[in-house]
Amino acid sequence: MSALLRGAVALLREAEVPAPEADASALLAHAWGIDSATLSRRRLFDEAVPAEITRVFAELCESRRQRIPLQHLTGIAHFRHLELQVGPGVFVPRPETELLVGAVLDELADHHGPGRPFVIDLCSGSGAITLALATESEGVDVLGIEREPAALEWSQTNLGRVSLGESTVEFLPGDATTITQSHPELIGRADVVVTNPPYVPDAAIPRDPEVAEHDPAAALYGGSTGLEIPALIIAEAAALLRPGGLFLMEHGEEQGPGTRELFDATASLRQAATYPDYTGRDRYTVARRAASDGC
Ligand SMILES: C[S@@+](CC[C@H](N)C(=O)[O-])C[C@H]1O[C@@H](n2cnc3c(N)ncnc32)[C@H](O)[C@@H]1O
């Protein structure tokens, strides 16, 4: 097995795959139908890989060499404690977005009624944020709103694979930039609105082929500065929140100041503050809706 893995790592490294060792191991485990702990045990004893598994593994490595995302090949994206199904037509959830979920969970832990907390996740994609919140929090109602039918389908699949306990989840087809027009019954209802919207500037084509060629364009590009679509979503989020409710939005590392300006330009969002990701780069901004507008 060692020689097989070494060869695969060399192949992936030559194709400038960012994490060749981790990806080669993940693909071999996937080809073999085993988890990473079992693979590690078999590696320890340098167990022989059956011919059929070797053949499947070689095909997977060739696809990865062509920079097809690892998650499309295994069919799985890990997000917090979830194993989400992903593939063509849906954005692969990113580790930095896990921080956004953590910040929402902190807010929910402080929720002191009346009633159960209600969270809206605008641009819900695979359902990563929605489902992590619903499964990690006891008794929260989460509404995910997504415009793209393919992404919505993946989120429904993922909803069918989790156990919600006391929580509820609904995925609603809808445009997050006009949701208060299509669903006025949601105005002023949410305790928390969270979003990871498309925020890449239109001309800033991502360098990694996995992103540029496989994440849907609708998930990436947010307008000429990247903040045109987020600006519309911020206005909608402010209207969806109840007085005192919290808004959290992910954005690009250079968009903290611009995002705070957009938050400050709303009639009701206050005390905008930006937080870093695991690498120390600005990644999300948080603000609270004033107890009453104009205060
Ligand atoms: C960056 S992805 C985030 C997906 C998911 N929330 C996550 O964090 O992994 C943005 C998502 O917004 C969706 N989207 C783009 N424009 C939208 C709009 N106007 N209304 C609703 N969803 C939209 C895209 O289809 C995509 O699924």
The ligand as an SDF file (V2000), in Angstrom:
LIG
                    3D

 27 29  0  0  0  0  0  0  0  0999 V2000
  -21.3700   30.7610   -1.0100 C   0  0  0  0  0  0  0  0  0  0  0  0
  -22.7140   29.6730   -1.2520 S   0  0  0  0  0  0  0  0  0  0  0  0
  -23.1130   29.2630    0.4400 C   0  0  0  0  0  0  0  0  0  0  0  0
  -23.8650   27.9750    0.5980 C   0  0  0  0  0  0  0  0  0  0  0  0
  -23.9860   27.5000    2.0430 C   0  0  0  0  0  0  0  0  0  0  0  0
  -24.7290   28.4350    2.8460 N   0  0  0  0  0  0  0  0  0  0  0  0
  -22.6060   27.2920    2.6350 C   0  0  0  0  0  0  0  0  0  0  0  0
  -22.1810   28.1260    3.4570 O   0  0  0  0  0  0  0  0  0  0  0  0
  -21.9390   26.3070    2.2900 O   0  0  0  0  0  0  0  0  0  0  0  0
  -23.9820   30.8190   -1.7200 C   0  0  0  0  0  0  0  0  0  0  0  0
  -25.3250   30.1960   -2.0490 C   0  0  0  0  0  0  0  0  0  0  0  0
  -26.2400   31.2580   -2.3580 O   0  0  0  0  0  0  0  0  0  0  0  0
  -27.1000   30.8660   -3.4080 C   0  0  0  0  0  0  0  0  0  0  0  0
  -27.6320   32.1030   -3.9840 N   0  0  0  0  0  0  0  0  0  0  0  0
  -27.0170   32.9730   -4.8160 C   0  0  0  0  0  0  0  0  0  0  0  0
  -27.8080   34.0330   -5.0420 N   0  0  0  0  0  0  0  0  0  0  0  0
  -28.9450   33.8260   -4.3330 C   0  0  0  0  0  0  0  0  0  0  0  0
  -30.1290   34.5860   -4.1430 C   0  0  0  0  0  0  0  0  0  0  0  0
  -30.3270   35.7670   -4.7480 N   0  0  0  0  0  0  0  0  0  0  0  0
  -31.0830   34.0750   -3.3400 N   0  0  0  0  0  0  0  0  0  0  0  0
  -30.9270   32.8760   -2.7240 C   0  0  0  0  0  0  0  0  0  0  0  0
  -29.8320   32.1110   -2.8790 N   0  0  0  0  0  0  0  0  0  0  0  0
  -28.8350   32.5860   -3.6530 C   0  0  0  0  0  0  0  0  0  0  0  0
  -26.2110   30.0500   -4.3040 C   0  0  0  0  0  0  0  0  0  0  0  0
  -26.9580   29.2140   -5.1450 O   0  0  0  0  0  0  0  0  0  0  0  0
  -25.3740   29.2800   -3.2560 C   0  0  0  0  0  0  0  0  0  0  0  0
  -26.0060   28.0810   -2.9130 O   0  0  0  0  0  0  0  0  0  0  0  0
  1  2  1  0
  2  3  1  0
  2 10  1  0
  3  4  1  0
  4  5  1  0
  5  6  1  0
  5  7  1  0
  7  8  2  0
  7  9  1  0
 10 11  1  0
 11 12  1  0
 11 26  1  0
 12 13  1  0
 13 14  1  0
 13 24  1  0
 14 15  1  0
 14 23  1  0
 15 16  2  0
 16 17  1  0
 17 18  1  0
 17 23  2  0
 18 19  1  0
 18 20  2  0
 20 21  1  0
 21 22  2  0
 22 23  1  0
 24 25  1  0
 24 26  1  0
 26 27  1  0
M  CHG  2   2   1   9  -1
M  END
$$$$
